[in-house]
C-alpha cells in the first residue's frame, strides 16, 4: 500500500522532524545570547619602589577581565584623587613618605579586585658642598667669618673645626671667630655637613691675621728738594694742622703772587692759617711783601679740593725781593676717618693758574714744586 506525504512525515521521529523544520527556516528569530561578563583579575601586581628624596615613584598594575576596566589607586587606605589609570606616579617624595603602601582596585560590572600592597622606600640624598668656605684676612682684634653652602636631604647638621678640633657651639652654616690675635694667623677652618645618609667635610679655609694698623692723627709733609718756587712746611705746623709757605727764588723781585692748589678734600680741609682764625685768614702774608696801610691785598677762596690764594703789594710800594716767604696757607687732617699712618694725600699745584707779578709789572706763569703729604 502506498503511504501519503503526511503519513510519511508523521512516521519520522519528532527530533528529526524539528531539525528538518529549522533547516527550512522555521522556528524563532531571536539572536544568540551575549557571552558572560568576566570579573577582573590581576595578572601583574604593583611592585615595591625605592627612590631618593625629591624623586617620584611609579607603580603599575596589569589586569584581565571584560572591558571597560576602571582603576583606583590608594595610599594606605585612602583613595588618591585622580589616580585612575593602570599606573600611578607620586609627587616628589619626602622622607616622611618612606614605608607608605600603595594598592589599586580594578573594577568592572562583574566585580572588583584589590592588588597586593606595594611599599615605597625613600632614601636620603647625601650632603654635598656647593660653596666652600674661603680664606679670610683680618687685622688683629677683628673677627673673621667663614660660611658654607650645602645641598642634600634635610635636616643637615654642621660642625666647624679649627685645625681638626671641633669648635664648641659652631653648628651653623656660618662661623664667626672671637676677636683674633696674631697667633691665630695660619689657622685652618673646616666644616663637616651631615644627614641620615652620609657626611662630607669642606676644604680648609685659612685665616690670616695682620697687625692692626696705627691710625693717623697728624699730617706729615716732606718739602720738595728742587724748584724755583716751592711749597714748604712752616714751623707753626702742629699735629693735624699743617701750615705751608710759598717760597720764592733766590733772585728777582715781584709785587704779587697767586697760586691755585688742590688737595684731597675727603681727607683734608683748607683752613685758616692761625688755629681758631676766621675765614678772612685762609691766607696770610709771608715775610717779603709790604702791604701798606691801605686795603690788604690778601685774598683766598676754598671750594672743595681747590684753594685760590693771592698776595700783592699795594702801589706805589716798590717791588719786593722774592727770596723768602711770599704767602702762607694751611690744611687740617679730617677727624674720624680711620686713616692709617703713611696714607698718601694728594696735593698739587695747577701749572696754568700759578702766577707772579714781577718787578717790571709783567704777569708770568710760574711752576710751583709741591712736596709729599701723608697722614701720620
BADODREN-924465 format. One record per residue (C-alpha): z, y, x; residue in three letters; residue number from 1; chain. Coordinates in steps of 0.25 Angstrom, whole numbers, always signed. Example, Ala and Ser with C-alpha at 12.3 -4.5 7.8 and 13.67 -1.06 7.14 Angstrom:
! BADODREN-924465
> +31 | -18 | +49 | Ala | 1 | A $
> +29 | -4 | +55 | Ser | 2 | A $
! end
This chain:
! BADODREN-924465
> +0 | +0 | +0 | Unk | 1 | A $
> -4 | +14 | +5 | Unk | 2 | A $
> +8 | +24 | +7 | Unk | 3 | A $
> +6 | +38 | +3 | Unk | 4 | A $
> +9 | +50 | +13 | Unk | 5 | A $
> +22 | +53 | +6 | Unk | 6 | A $
> +26 | +39 | +7 | Unk | 7 | A $
> +23 | +39 | +22 | Unk | 8 | A $
> +31 | +52 | +25 | Unk | 9 | A $
> +43 | +46 | +17 | Unk | 10 | A $
> +43 | +34 | +25 | Unk | 11 | A $
> +45 | +41 | +38 | Unk | 12 | A $
> +59 | +43 | +43 | Unk | 13 | A $
> +65 | +56 | +40 | Unk | 14 | A $
> +67 | +61 | +54 | Unk | 15 | A $
> +53 | +59 | +57 | Unk | 16 | A $
> +49 | +66 | +45 | Unk | 17 | A $
> +57 | +78 | +49 | Unk | 18 | A $
> +51 | +79 | +63 | Unk | 19 | A $
> +37 | +78 | +57 | Unk | 20 | A $
> +41 | +89 | +47 | Unk | 21 | A $
> +46 | +98 | +59 | Unk | 22 | A $
> +33 | +95 | +67 | Unk | 23 | A $
> +25 | +100 | +56 | Unk | 24 | A $
> +33 | +114 | +55 | Unk | 25 | A $
> +42 | +110 | +44 | Unk | 26 | A $
> +58 | +114 | +45 | Unk | 27 | A $
> +66 | +126 | +49 | Unk | 28 | A $
> +60 | +139 | +57 | Unk | 29 | A $
> +74 | +143 | +64 | Unk | 30 | A $
> +73 | +145 | +80 | Unk | 31 | A $
> +82 | +136 | +89 | Unk | 32 | A $
> +96 | +141 | +91 | Unk | 33 | A $
> +99 | +150 | +104 | Unk | 34 | A $
> +105 | +144 | +116 | Unk | 35 | A $
> +120 | +145 | +116 | Unk | 36 | A $
> +127 | +157 | +124 | Unk | 37 | A $
> +133 | +153 | +137 | Unk | 38 | A $
> +146 | +159 | +141 | Unk | 39 | A $
> +147 | +166 | +155 | Unk | 40 | A $
> +151 | +158 | +167 | Unk | 41 | A $
> +154 | +164 | +181 | Unk | 42 | A $
> +145 | +157 | +192 | Unk | 43 | A $
> +149 | +167 | +203 | Unk | 44 | A $
> +163 | +172 | +204 | Unk | 45 | A $
> +166 | +186 | +210 | Unk | 46 | A $
> +171 | +185 | +224 | Unk | 47 | A $
> +183 | +192 | +231 | Unk | 48 | A $
> +179 | +205 | +239 | Unk | 49 | A $
> +185 | +211 | +252 | Unk | 50 | A $
> +181 | +225 | +255 | Unk | 51 | A $
> +186 | +237 | +263 | Unk | 52 | A $
> +193 | +248 | +256 | Unk | 53 | A $
> +183 | +258 | +251 | Unk | 54 | A $
> +172 | +248 | +249 | Unk | 55 | A $
> +168 | +242 | +236 | Unk | 56 | A $
> +169 | +227 | +232 | Unk | 57 | A $
> +158 | +220 | +223 | Unk | 58 | A $
> +162 | +208 | +214 | Unk | 59 | A $
> +151 | +199 | +208 | Unk | 60 | A $
> +150 | +188 | +197 | Unk | 61 | A $
> +139 | +178 | +193 | Unk | 62 | A $
> +140 | +173 | +179 | Unk | 63 | A $
> +131 | +164 | +170 | Unk | 64 | A $
> +130 | +164 | +155 | Unk | 65 | A $
> +122 | +169 | +144 | Unk | 66 | A $
> +118 | +183 | +145 | Unk | 67 | A $
> +122 | +194 | +144 | Unk | 68 | A $
> +134 | +193 | +152 | Unk | 69 | A $
> +144 | +204 | +153 | Unk | 70 | A $
> +153 | +207 | +165 | Unk | 71 | A $
> +167 | +214 | +166 | Unk | 72 | A $
> +174 | +215 | +179 | Unk | 73 | A $
> +189 | +217 | +180 | Unk | 74 | A $
> +198 | +221 | +191 | Unk | 75 | A $
> +211 | +213 | +189 | Unk | 76 | A $
> +212 | +212 | +174 | Unk | 77 | A $
> +205 | +226 | +172 | Unk | 78 | A $
> +191 | +227 | +168 | Unk | 79 | A $
> +183 | +237 | +177 | Unk | 80 | A $
> +175 | +247 | +169 | Unk | 81 | A $
> +160 | +246 | +171 | Unk | 82 | A $
> +161 | +233 | +179 | Unk | 83 | A $
> +152 | +225 | +170 | Unk | 84 | A $
> +141 | +218 | +179 | Unk | 85 | A $
> +141 | +206 | +187 | Unk | 86 | A $
> +146 | +213 | +199 | Unk | 87 | A $
> +157 | +224 | +201 | Unk | 88 | A $
> +159 | +233 | +213 | Unk | 89 | A $
> +172 | +240 | +215 | Unk | 90 | A $
> +174 | +255 | +218 | Unk | 91 | A $
> +178 | +258 | +233 | Unk | 92 | A $
> +190 | +249 | +235 | Unk | 93 | A $
> +204 | +253 | +240 | Unk | 94 | A $
> +215 | +245 | +246 | Unk | 95 | A $
> +222 | +244 | +232 | Unk | 96 | A $
> +210 | +236 | +227 | Unk | 97 | A $
> +213 | +224 | +236 | Unk | 98 | A $
> +218 | +212 | +228 | Unk | 99 | A $
> +210 | +216 | +215 | Unk | 100 | A $
> +204 | +205 | +207 | Unk | 101 | A $
> +190 | +206 | +200 | Unk | 102 | A $
> +185 | +198 | +189 | Unk | 103 | A $
> +173 | +198 | +180 | Unk | 104 | A $
> +172 | +194 | +165 | Unk | 105 | A $
> +158 | +189 | +161 | Unk | 106 | A $
> +155 | +188 | +146 | Unk | 107 | A $
> +144 | +185 | +136 | Unk | 108 | A $
> +144 | +182 | +121 | Unk | 109 | A $
> +149 | +168 | +124 | Unk | 110 | A $
> +161 | +171 | +132 | Unk | 111 | A $
> +166 | +177 | +145 | Unk | 112 | A $
> +171 | +172 | +159 | Unk | 113 | A $
> +180 | +179 | +169 | Unk | 114 | A $
> +177 | +177 | +184 | Unk | 115 | A $
> +187 | +174 | +194 | Unk | 116 | A $
> +194 | +185 | +201 | Unk | 117 | A $
> +188 | +191 | +214 | Unk | 118 | A $
> +198 | +198 | +223 | Unk | 119 | A $
> +196 | +211 | +230 | Unk | 120 | A $
> +201 | +214 | +244 | Unk | 121 | A $
> +201 | +228 | +250 | Unk | 122 | A $
> +203 | +229 | +265 | Unk | 123 | A $
> +208 | +242 | +272 | Unk | 124 | A $
> +198 | +249 | +281 | Unk | 125 | A $
> +204 | +250 | +295 | Unk | 126 | A $
> +206 | +264 | +300 | Unk | 127 | A $
> +196 | +271 | +309 | Unk | 128 | A $
> +198 | +285 | +316 | Unk | 129 | A $
> +187 | +295 | +312 | Unk | 130 | A $
> +193 | +307 | +320 | Unk | 131 | A $
> +200 | +304 | +333 | Unk | 132 | A $
> +211 | +313 | +338 | Unk | 133 | A $
> +207 | +323 | +348 | Unk | 134 | A $
> +213 | +329 | +361 | Unk | 135 | A $
> +221 | +341 | +360 | Unk | 136 | A $
> +225 | +353 | +369 | Unk | 137 | A $
> +237 | +362 | +367 | Unk | 138 | A $
> +246 | +371 | +374 | Unk | 139 | A $
> +260 | +367 | +377 | Unk | 140 | A $
> +269 | +369 | +366 | Unk | 141 | A $
> +258 | +368 | +355 | Unk | 142 | A $
> +256 | +355 | +347 | Unk | 143 | A $
> +243 | +346 | +346 | Unk | 144 | A $
> +238 | +340 | +334 | Unk | 145 | A $
> +230 | +327 | +334 | Unk | 146 | A $
> +222 | +321 | +322 | Unk | 147 | A $
> +215 | +309 | +318 | Unk | 148 | A $
> +206 | +305 | +306 | Unk | 149 | A $
> +204 | +290 | +302 | Unk | 150 | A $
> +198 | +282 | +291 | Unk | 151 | A $
> +202 | +269 | +285 | Unk | 152 | A $
> +209 | +263 | +273 | Unk | 153 | A $
> +221 | +271 | +269 | Unk | 154 | A $
> +233 | +272 | +271 | Unk | 155 | A $
> +230 | +276 | +286 | Unk | 156 | A $
> +242 | +278 | +295 | Unk | 157 | A $
> +243 | +286 | +308 | Unk | 158 | A $
> +251 | +285 | +321 | Unk | 159 | A $
> +249 | +295 | +332 | Unk | 160 | A $
> +253 | +291 | +346 | Unk | 161 | A $
> +255 | +299 | +359 | Unk | 162 | A $
> +252 | +291 | +372 | Unk | 163 | A $
> +252 | +278 | +364 | Unk | 164 | A $
> +266 | +281 | +358 | Unk | 165 | A $
> +267 | +283 | +343 | Unk | 166 | A $
> +272 | +297 | +339 | Unk | 167 | A $
> +283 | +297 | +328 | Unk | 168 | A $
> +278 | +302 | +315 | Unk | 169 | A $
> +264 | +305 | +320 | Unk | 170 | A $
> +258 | +297 | +308 | Unk | 171 | A $
> +247 | +307 | +302 | Unk | 172 | A $
> +232 | +310 | +305 | Unk | 173 | A $
> +237 | +321 | +314 | Unk | 174 | A $
> +248 | +322 | +324 | Unk | 175 | A $
> +253 | +335 | +330 | Unk | 176 | A $
> +261 | +335 | +343 | Unk | 177 | A $
> +274 | +342 | +345 | Unk | 178 | A $
> +273 | +355 | +354 | Unk | 179 | A $
> +267 | +350 | +366 | Unk | 180 | A $
> +271 | +351 | +381 | Unk | 181 | A $
> +263 | +350 | +394 | Unk | 182 | A $
> +268 | +335 | +395 | Unk | 183 | A $
> +260 | +331 | +383 | Unk | 184 | A $
> +247 | +334 | +389 | Unk | 185 | A $
> +238 | +322 | +391 | Unk | 186 | A $
> +245 | +314 | +379 | Unk | 187 | A $
> +237 | +305 | +371 | Unk | 188 | A $
> +238 | +304 | +356 | Unk | 189 | A $
> +232 | +293 | +347 | Unk | 190 | A $
> +234 | +289 | +332 | Unk | 191 | A $
> +234 | +275 | +326 | Unk | 192 | A $
> +228 | +274 | +312 | Unk | 193 | A $
> +232 | +262 | +304 | Unk | 194 | A $
> +230 | +256 | +290 | Unk | 195 | A $
> +231 | +242 | +284 | Unk | 196 | A $
> +218 | +237 | +290 | Unk | 197 | A $
> +220 | +242 | +305 | Unk | 198 | A $
> +223 | +253 | +314 | Unk | 199 | A $
> +215 | +262 | +324 | Unk | 200 | A $
> +220 | +271 | +336 | Unk | 201 | A $
> +213 | +284 | +339 | Unk | 202 | A $
> +208 | +288 | +352 | Unk | 203 | A $
> +218 | +296 | +361 | Unk | 204 | A $
> +219 | +312 | +360 | Unk | 205 | A $
> +224 | +319 | +372 | Unk | 206 | A $
> +234 | +331 | +371 | Unk | 207 | A $
> +232 | +342 | +382 | Unk | 208 | A $
> +244 | +352 | +383 | Unk | 209 | A $
> +241 | +364 | +391 | Unk | 210 | A $
> +251 | +374 | +396 | Unk | 211 | A $
> +254 | +385 | +386 | Unk | 212 | A $
> +247 | +398 | +389 | Unk | 213 | A $
> +254 | +410 | +393 | Unk | 214 | A $
> +251 | +421 | +382 | Unk | 215 | A $
> +247 | +435 | +387 | Unk | 216 | A $
> +256 | +447 | +385 | Unk | 217 | A $
> +249 | +457 | +394 | Unk | 218 | A $
> +236 | +462 | +399 | Unk | 219 | A $
> +231 | +460 | +413 | Unk | 220 | A $
> +220 | +468 | +419 | Unk | 221 | A $
> +213 | +466 | +433 | Unk | 222 | A $
> +206 | +478 | +438 | Unk | 223 | A $
> +191 | +478 | +441 | Unk | 224 | A $
> +188 | +477 | +456 | Unk | 225 | A $
> +176 | +485 | +456 | Unk | 226 | A $
> +168 | +496 | +449 | Unk | 227 | A $
> +167 | +511 | +449 | Unk | 228 | A $
> +175 | +513 | +436 | Unk | 229 | A $
> +186 | +503 | +434 | Unk | 230 | A $
> +196 | +500 | +423 | Unk | 231 | A $
> +209 | +497 | +430 | Unk | 232 | A $
> +223 | +493 | +426 | Unk | 233 | A $
> +233 | +505 | +425 | Unk | 234 | A $
> +247 | +503 | +430 | Unk | 235 | A $
> +252 | +507 | +416 | Unk | 236 | A $
> +248 | +493 | +411 | Unk | 237 | A $
> +259 | +484 | +406 | Unk | 238 | A $
> +259 | +471 | +399 | Unk | 239 | A $
> +249 | +471 | +387 | Unk | 240 | A $
> +246 | +485 | +389 | Unk | 241 | A $
> +234 | +488 | +399 | Unk | 242 | A $
> +231 | +502 | +404 | Unk | 243 | A $
> +217 | +503 | +411 | Unk | 244 | A $
> +212 | +515 | +419 | Unk | 245 | A $
> +197 | +518 | +421 | Unk | 246 | A $
> +196 | +521 | +436 | Unk | 247 | A $
> +184 | +529 | +441 | Unk | 248 | A $
> +176 | +528 | +454 | Unk | 249 | A $
> +182 | +534 | +467 | Unk | 250 | A $
> +171 | +545 | +467 | Unk | 251 | A $
> +165 | +555 | +457 | Unk | 252 | A $
> +170 | +564 | +446 | Unk | 253 | A $
> +170 | +564 | +431 | Unk | 254 | A $
> +174 | +572 | +419 | Unk | 255 | A $
> +176 | +560 | +410 | Unk | 256 | A $
> +174 | +545 | +408 | Unk | 257 | A $
> +172 | +536 | +395 | Unk | 258 | A $
> +173 | +521 | +394 | Unk | 259 | A $
> +171 | +510 | +384 | Unk | 260 | A $
> +179 | +497 | +385 | Unk | 261 | A $
> +180 | +485 | +377 | Unk | 262 | A $
> +192 | +475 | +377 | Unk | 263 | A $
> +194 | +463 | +368 | Unk | 264 | A $
> +202 | +468 | +356 | Unk | 265 | A $
> +206 | +454 | +352 | Unk | 266 | A $
> +215 | +454 | +364 | Unk | 267 | A $
> +218 | +469 | +368 | Unk | 268 | A $
> +219 | +482 | +361 | Unk | 269 | A $
> +215 | +496 | +367 | Unk | 270 | A $
> +228 | +504 | +366 | Unk | 271 | A $
> +234 | +518 | +370 | Unk | 272 | A $
> +236 | +519 | +385 | Unk | 273 | A $
> +251 | +522 | +385 | Unk | 274 | A $
> +258 | +512 | +377 | Unk | 275 | A $
> +262 | +517 | +364 | Unk | 276 | A $
> +252 | +528 | +365 | Unk | 277 | A $
> +243 | +533 | +353 | Unk | 278 | A $
> +228 | +531 | +351 | Unk | 279 | A $
> +225 | +544 | +358 | Unk | 280 | A $
> +229 | +537 | +371 | Unk | 281 | A $
> +219 | +526 | +371 | Unk | 282 | A $
> +215 | +533 | +383 | Unk | 283 | A $
> +222 | +541 | +394 | Unk | 284 | A $
> +216 | +550 | +405 | Unk | 285 | A $
> +216 | +544 | +418 | Unk | 286 | A $
> +220 | +551 | +431 | Unk | 287 | A $
> +207 | +558 | +434 | Unk | 288 | A $
> +203 | +567 | +422 | Unk | 289 | A $
> +209 | +580 | +420 | Unk | 290 | A $
> +208 | +582 | +405 | Unk | 291 | A $
> +213 | +596 | +404 | Unk | 292 | A $
> +222 | +602 | +393 | Unk | 293 | A $
> +211 | +602 | +382 | Unk | 294 | A $
> +208 | +591 | +373 | Unk | 295 | A $
> +209 | +578 | +380 | Unk | 296 | A $
> +196 | +571 | +383 | Unk | 297 | A $
> +202 | +557 | +381 | Unk | 298 | A $
> +196 | +548 | +370 | Unk | 299 | A $
> +197 | +534 | +367 | Unk | 300 | A $
> +193 | +525 | +355 | Unk | 301 | A $
> +197 | +510 | +354 | Unk | 302 | A $
> +188 | +501 | +344 | Unk | 303 | A $
> +191 | +486 | +344 | Unk | 304 | A $
> +187 | +482 | +358 | Unk | 305 | A $
> +182 | +495 | +363 | Unk | 306 | A $
> +188 | +507 | +369 | Unk | 307 | A $
> +181 | +520 | +372 | Unk | 308 | A $
> +188 | +530 | +381 | Unk | 309 | A $
> +185 | +543 | +387 | Unk | 310 | A $
> +192 | +553 | +396 | Unk | 311 | A $
> +185 | +566 | +400 | Unk | 312 | A $
> +189 | +579 | +407 | Unk | 313 | A $
> +189 | +592 | +399 | Unk | 314 | A $
> +180 | +602 | +404 | Unk | 315 | A $
> +180 | +610 | +413 | Unk | 316 | A $
> +189 | +601 | +421 | Unk | 317 | A $
> +182 | +596 | +433 | Unk | 318 | A $
> +177 | +582 | +435 | Unk | 319 | A $
> +188 | +573 | +440 | Unk | 320 | A $
> +187 | +562 | +451 | Unk | 321 | A $
> +184 | +548 | +446 | Unk | 322 | A $
> +193 | +541 | +456 | Unk | 323 | A $
> +205 | +538 | +447 | Unk | 324 | A $
> +209 | +534 | +432 | Unk | 325 | A $
> +199 | +540 | +422 | Unk | 326 | A $
> +205 | +535 | +409 | Unk | 327 | A $
> +215 | +525 | +404 | Unk | 328 | A $
> +215 | +515 | +393 | Unk | 329 | A $
> +224 | +503 | +388 | Unk | 330 | A $
> +224 | +490 | +382 | Unk | 331 | A $
> +234 | +481 | +375 | Unk | 332 | A $
> +235 | +466 | +374 | Unk | 333 | A $
> +236 | +462 | +359 | Unk | 334 | A $
> +248 | +455 | +356 | Unk | 335 | A $
> +250 | +441 | +350 | Unk | 336 | A $
> +236 | +436 | +354 | Unk | 337 | A $
> +241 | +424 | +362 | Unk | 338 | A $
> +232 | +426 | +373 | Unk | 339 | A $
> +235 | +418 | +385 | Unk | 340 | A $
> +237 | +424 | +399 | Unk | 341 | A $
> +224 | +426 | +406 | Unk | 342 | A $
> +215 | +429 | +394 | Unk | 343 | A $
> +204 | +438 | +398 | Unk | 344 | A $
> +202 | +450 | +389 | Unk | 345 | A $
> +188 | +457 | +388 | Unk | 346 | A $
> +188 | +471 | +393 | Unk | 347 | A $
> +175 | +478 | +396 | Unk | 348 | A $
> +169 | +492 | +399 | Unk | 349 | A $
> +156 | +496 | +391 | Unk | 350 | A $
> +146 | +499 | +402 | Unk | 351 | A $
> +138 | +508 | +393 | Unk | 352 | A $
> +150 | +516 | +388 | Unk | 353 | A $
> +158 | +520 | +400 | Unk | 354 | A $
> +154 | +533 | +406 | Unk | 355 | A $
> +158 | +545 | +415 | Unk | 356 | A $
> +156 | +560 | +414 | Unk | 357 | A $
> +154 | +562 | +429 | Unk | 358 | A $
> +157 | +575 | +437 | Unk | 359 | A $
> +143 | +580 | +435 | Unk | 360 | A $
> +144 | +579 | +419 | Unk | 361 | A $
> +135 | +566 | +418 | Unk | 362 | A $
> +139 | +555 | +409 | Unk | 363 | A $
> +137 | +542 | +416 | Unk | 364 | A $
> +140 | +527 | +412 | Unk | 365 | A $
> +150 | +520 | +421 | Unk | 366 | A $
> +153 | +505 | +424 | Unk | 367 | A $
> +168 | +502 | +421 | Unk | 368 | A $
> +173 | +490 | +428 | Unk | 369 | A $
> +184 | +482 | +420 | Unk | 370 | A $
> +194 | +472 | +425 | Unk | 371 | A $
> +199 | +459 | +419 | Unk | 372 | A $
> +208 | +460 | +407 | Unk | 373 | A $
> +217 | +448 | +403 | Unk | 374 | A $
> +229 | +444 | +395 | Unk | 375 | A $
> +241 | +442 | +404 | Unk | 376 | A $
! end
